[in-house]
Amino acid sequence: ADDITATLSGLIFASIPVFVFYAKIPYPDVHELFWCAASFALLWKGLETGALRWFAASGLAAAMAYLIRSSTAPLILLYGLMFLVGYRVHRARYLALFIGFLPPVLAEWTYYF
């Protein structure tokens, strides 16, 4: 699968009538889905290339999904499990994911405290 296939499948998914119907209603699910899918796509690109910037961008997208709804906590647990196992790349790459995750979450926490 290449980038063109991924883009086409995303466009087909976005044109499904149920998705279009719910996209018109202000539910946070659509935005959460976008940031989770972006996080997975960026993580996949990072696993392919091994570049730190993709892991940090994936962490940033995961943080945005977490800030929209905390029901994305299993996504963060999955990334933690991948860190513990050391899946496909060195564990330092996953630390870049964590560093990308921290700034938005810490900014919200400083707002509350």
N, C-alpha and C positions, 0 to 999 in steps of 0.2 A: 504494500500500500504506500502510495506517495502522497505528496501534499495536495495534488489535484483531486485525487480520490477522496481525501478527507474533506476538502472544501465542498465538493459536490454532494457528499453524503450529509454534510451539515446543512447545505441549502435545501436538500430534499426533506430533511427532518424539520427544518424551520417552515416549510410550506405545508406541512400536515395540517388539515383543518382544525383538529383538536388543539394543536399547539398555537395556531393563529387565533383561535377563539380565546384561549386563556391568556394569550399575550396582550389582549385588549383590556383585561381586568387587572387592576393593580395588586396582584399577589406577588409576594417576594420569591415565589418558586421559580419564575422564569429567570430572574437575575441570579438566583442561587445556582440554577442549572448552568447558566452561562459561565460563571466563575469556576464552578467545579469542572466543567468540560475544558475550560481554558487551562486550568491547573493540570489536568491529566495530559492535555496535548503538549503543554510546555515541559512537563516531566518526561514524556515520551521522547521529545526532541533532545532533552538533556541526557537521557539514557543512550540515545543513538550517538550523540556527538561527544558527550562527556564534558561539555563546556559549563563552567560554573554559572554563567549568566542565565542559562535556561532553568537551572535548579532554583536560583534566586527568584526568577520571574514566576516560577511555579509556586513557590512559597508565598509570594505576594498575592497571586490569584487565589490560593487557598485561604489566605487571611481575609481577603475580600468576601469570599463565600462564607467564611465563619462569622464575619461581622454582620452579614445580612441575616443569617439564621444559624444558630448554634447547632442545628441538627446535622451540620456537616462535620461534626466531631469524628465520626468513623473515618472520614477522609484523612484527618490528621493522625488518627490511630494507625491507619494503613501506612502512612508515610513513616511513622515511628517504627512500625514493624519492619518495613523495608530497610530502615537504618540499622536496626538490630541484626537483621539477617545479612546485610551488606549486599543487597540484590544488584548484580550486574556491574556496579561501579564501586569505587572506594568510598568509605563512609564519610570522608571529608566533603564529598559532593552533596550529601544529604545535610550536612551542617550548613552549606550555602542555602539550601531550601529553608532551613530553620531561621537563618539570618534574614532571608526575604520575608518570612512570616512575621517576624517580631515587630517591625516598625508600625504597621497599622494597628496591631493589637495593643501594643504599648501606648500608642497615641489615644486609643479609646479608653484604656485603663487610667491614664492620667487625667482624662476628662472626668471620669467618675470619682476619682479619689482626689 
